[in-house]
Amino acid sequence: MAGIGVIINPHASGNRRHPRRVERFRRIVGDEGVVHATQDLAELDAALVSLRERDIDILAVCGGDGSFYHAVSRAIVLWGEESLPLLLPLRGGTINNLARTIRTRRKRAESMLAHVVKDYRQGKTHEVTRRDLIRVNGDKYGYIIGTGLIVNFLRLYYSGRRPGPARAFMLLVVLGLSHFFHTSLIKGVVQEFEADVVCDGERVPFREFTLLLASTVAHIGLGVKPFYLSARKLGYFHVLGGPATPGRLLLRLWRFFRGFPPRLDSLYDNMARRVRIEFAEPQPYTINGDILEPVSVLELEGGPRVSFICG
């Protein structure tokens, strides 16, 4: 049957602002595929099973990076790591880092979908870019994994009424002022945790951390590009972690914006194919901006290389 399958997360912030998006998507797709608005993970699973039975050529996900994590992790169970259809991220969430990273030609979800459907109808070749995913604890997949200050920052970010780039930027400014004036806000975000971290058989030379990140994409948002090693070697991902203090991180912020090495002796900065993290106490972590329940161990491995439509 083939065609295009579209998954919409109606709870994603961008989609909530466009309540008629499902109708517009269905008009755009027409007879070339099917559109599913999934209210929960059970509906997502059912929609993906239906799309697998149709043997679709393109799987579009309209939500944020967290929606993509849930959809693709479940899709891999059905299709396998090596047989996924082409993936099309459509901006519709709080964090749309993937769409920015792969430089999708059109920002508006409807415009991007219409462009891809038109090319599909005409039999044109899609402009595609490939990226590696990170396999997390054997059955989850994402491209930015983290714990420590990134989780605390996200909690603060999501607590506002209108999460978005403007709020994220303002939070960075407020946190910088908090550090300068020694208020409690920055201390709540930057908290140390203990862990044993082994990267490809080599123990990381720290026991205490304020942040720990792994990524296969360069950007983390707001134009910040800390993961300059993310695409350096096939099957590997960039690992950043250590007991770096807020002051030292802020002083290196310009280097992160430029995509330069941070040159911090309190930050492990390397590539890895396999990472094992054993926490002294269970820690929450994030995959693609989604905050997950605390775990005692994180196993990260180089995952499948998948194809994204970017134009």
Secondary structure, DSSP 4 states (H G I P E B T S, - for coil): ---EEEEE-TTSHHHHT-TTHHHHHHHHHGGGEEEEE-SSHHHHHHHHHHHHHHT-SEEEEEE-HHHHHHHHHHHHHHH-TT-PPEEEEEE-SS--HHHHHTT-S-SSHHHHHHHHHHHHHTTPPPPEEEEEEEEETTTEEESEEEEEHHHHHHHHHHTSSS-SHHHHHHHHHHHHHHHHHT-HHHHHHS--EEEEEEETTEE-S-SEESEEEEESSS--BTTB---TTTTSSTT-EEEEEE---HHHHHHTHHHHHHT-----TTSEEEEESEEEEEEEEEEEEEETTEEEEEEEEEEEEEEEEEEEE--
